[in-house]
Amino acid sequence: MTAGERGTVLIVEDAPDLAELMAAFVEREGFTAVTAGTAAEARAAFQRERPVAVLLDWVLPDAPGTELCRELRAQDAALTVIFVSGRNDETSMARGLDAGADDYVAKPVREGELIARLDAQLRKTARLRVAQASNAPGTMLRFGEVELDTLARAVRVGGRPVKLGLLEYRLFEYLARNAGVAVSRDQILSEVYGIDDDSTERVDLLVRRLRLKLGDYPDTGGHIIAHPGYGYLLERQHQPG
């Protein structure tokens, strides 16, 4: 595969050896690798290169990685962002996903895992871009007081907007489109995360975060039911808008 034919991956990592290692990984897969050691360098590289994906360190010399993630996400809602961090605790993972990251890879970085997750998220992003370009009818789904506008990618409860992270939104839309049907954790990993592995604990974490955000409103008109050992179900049939 010709180097660069799959687009540019921006690697934001202040450890030069690790940045070079990840650059070698992605270049072997046909990407062009651009590295940045600070948030300032990353911002400039992002504007210059318009990458298809960003591999982002958690701690940078001049800004938190979460702050930079939010900035980049605001500029491109469908951008693939993967945190690569030595912090692999649940709280850090949750903060990273809440900042808008698509996935979270723990250091030390393994080539096979990194590339598999990158490819999976890029496939997911490609489907999102197609969906965003579609003007298909039935883009408004309602569950009592909850409204999901799939075209605008917005959620409102009682008319008030609810801010969801990217993965939280993807999960809610997937459950909403399958309302009344129990979906497995493996299905959620495939359809929401775009990956195929056994890390189902990340699904439970994501569901908890979604429940907390929707649970701030007592009358949601429906809720997410756990099916132990299997997965989750969103109650109540939606009403197409």
N, C-alpha and C positions, 0 to 999 in steps of 0.2 A: 504494500500500500504506500502511495506517495505521501511523504511528510507534508502535513498541512492541508490535505484535501478534506479533512473532516472539520476544519475550522480551528479556532484558537482557544486554548485553555489558559486562563490567567491563574498563576500560582502565587498566592500571597503568603509568604513564609519568610521570617527573618533569620532563619538558620540556613546559610548558603548551601551547605552540604545536602540537607534534606530537600531544599528547593531544586537543586540540580538532579537529585535522585528521582523526584516526582516528575520533573521535566523529561527525563529519559523514559520513564514509564509511559507517559502520554504520547511522546513522539514516536515510540514504537507502535502505537496504535493508529498512527496517521494524523495526529493533531500537531499543530504548531504550539509550542510552549513559550509563554512569556512570564517572566518572574518579576516579583516586586517584594521588597523587603520591609516596606512601611505602608501605612494607609495612604499617605500622600502619593507615593509612587503608584499604588494600586489604582487610585482615582484617575491619575493621568493615563495609565496604561489602559484602563477600561474605556475611557473616551477615545483613545487612539485606536485601539484594537477591536473593540466591540466583540468580546469573546463569546463563545457559545456556552462556556461554563467557567466557574471560579472555584478553585480549591483554596480554602481560607483558613488560616491559622487563628486560633482563639485569642492569643495575646500578641499584639504588635507594639512596637516601640512608641508609636504616637497616637494610638487609638485602640479601643477594644474591638475585637473582631465582630462582635454583635452589632456595634454601631455601624461599621462599614457594610455589613450585610444588609442592614435596613436601608442604607443609602443606595446601594446597588439595586436592591429589590424595587425601590421606588422608581428607579429609572427604567427597569425592565421586569415586569411582573412575571414573565415566563422564563427568566434567566435561571439556569441550573447553578445552584450554590451548594457546595458540600464543605462542611467544617472538617478540618483535619487537625485533631487536637490530642494532647496528652491527657486531657480531662475526660474520663469516660464514666463519670457518675451520672445518676439519673437527673439531678438538678441541672447540671451543665448541659446535658443533652436537651432537656426541656427548654432551657433558655435559648439554645441555638436554634431549635425548631421554631420557637416563638418569634425569634428575630427574622424568620423568613427562610431559613435554610431548608433544603430539600432532604438532606441526609447528613449523617455524622459518622466519620471514620476515626477510630482511635489509633493513636500512635503506639508502638512503632508501625509504620505503614507497610502493608503487604501489597505487592504489585497486583496480584490476582484479585484481591478484594476491592482495591481502589478502582481498578479498571471496570470490574463488574458493576460496581455501584454507579460509576460515572456513565457507563453505557445505558444502564437501566433508567437513570434519571433523564438522560437525553432522549430516550425513546418516549418517556412520559411527557417531556416538554414538547416534543414534536406533536403528540396527540392533543396537548393543550392548545397549541397554536392553531391547529386545524379547527378545534372546537370554538376558539375565540373568533375565528374568521367566518363561522357559520351563522346564518340568520334564521336557523330552524325555529319553527313555532314551539310553544310550550316551554318557554325559558323561565317561567315563574312557577315555583313549587311552593305550596302552602301547607303548614302543619299547625292549625290553630293560629296562635299569635306569631308563629315563626314564618318568615318569608325568605325564600332562597331564589335570588335572581341569577340564573346560571349564565346569562349573557354578560351581565355587568360584574359577575363574580362577587356578589354582595349578599350579606345576610342581615336581616332586620328582625327584631323581636318587638312586637307592639309598636311598630313604626320607627323604632330607634335602631340605628346601625350598631352591629356587633362586630368588633374587630377580631378576625380570626387570622392565625398564621396560615401560611400557604398549605401546609399539610393538614391542618385542622379543617380548612375549607375543602380540600380534596376529599377528606374523610366524610364530612357532612354531606357533600354532594353525592358521593358514592352510596352512602346509606339512604339518602333521600330518593335516589333513583331506583333503589331496591327496597323501598318502604314496605314493611310487612313481611319481608323475607329475611331469614337469618343468613348472614354471610360469614364465612369462616375467617379466622385470622390470616390464613394463608392467602385467601382471596384478597383481603385488605392489603397485605404485603405486596401482592402482585399489581393490584389495580390502583392503589393509592401511592405506595412507595416506588412501584416499578421494579421490585426486586423479588427474587425467588430464593429464600433461605429460611432458616428456622428461628430467626430472631423475633419471635412473636411478642416478647416483652415490650418491644417498642410500640407495638399496636396498642397494648393495654395502657401504656403511658399516654399515647396520643388520645385515646378515648377519654381518659380521665381529664385531660386538659380541655377537650371539647365539652365534656359534661360540665366542668366548672364554669366555662364561659357562658354556656346556655343556661346553666343553673342559677346564674345571677338573677334570672327572671323567674318568678314562681309559677306563672301561668304560661308555659311554653307550648301547651296544646299537644304534647307528645314527648316521648323521651326514649333514650337508648337503653335497651334491655340486654343484659349479658346472658349468654348461653354458655355455662361453664364447660370447659373442655372443647368448645367449638368456636364461638365468635360472638357477634352482636346483631341486634335487630333494631331498626327505628320503627317505633309504633306509629300507627295511624296512616291511613291512606292519604297521599297528597292530593291536592286539588289543583290541576293545571291552570295557570293564569292565561 
